[in-house]
Amino acid sequence: MNISLLLYLLFVVAPIGTVLHEAGHVIGAKSLKADRMRLTIGSGKIVSSFFISKVQVTIRVIFFLGGLASSERKRIYKPHELIWIALCGPLTNGLTAFLLYLLNTAYPSNYLLLLLLFNLWIGLINLVPFRFKDKQSDGYTIVKVLTQK
């Protein structure tokens, strides 16, 4: 991999894939009439924080390193609603990967292919149930909801 592709992956592909993934969760929560939604991109010190509609968007200094979406509603979410919100992130990445596949078929490009593969990877890896410290995957959230009594 040449340096330009590596920089593109780090500073363009990763943030775009992360924003799409977390926005998918926000869209899922919005479809269930969430009262408040938060979308955070990156880690470290807050660079900017603003509202778009009912969504508080926070961008952190290391903007290419992860993200988080959360939502609240006065009425407690039902189990199937929690599953829907968890699935919306990976589904958004899957749909994005499919659209990029169609675009890359018509206009082949290593840059499109890298964006396609990253979206496919982030969507699939988030369906695997795992937990690391205080973070958990969407798959873990789904399994946790399904196994609650």
Secondary structure, 3 states (H helix, E strand, C coil): CCHHHHHHHHHHHHHHHHHHHHHHHHHHHHHCCCCEEEEEEEEEEEEEEEEECCEEEEEEEEEEEEEEEEEECCCCCCHHHHHHHHHHHHHHHHHHHHHHHHHHHHCCCHHHHHHHHHHHHHHHHCCCCCEECCEECHHHHHHHHHHCC
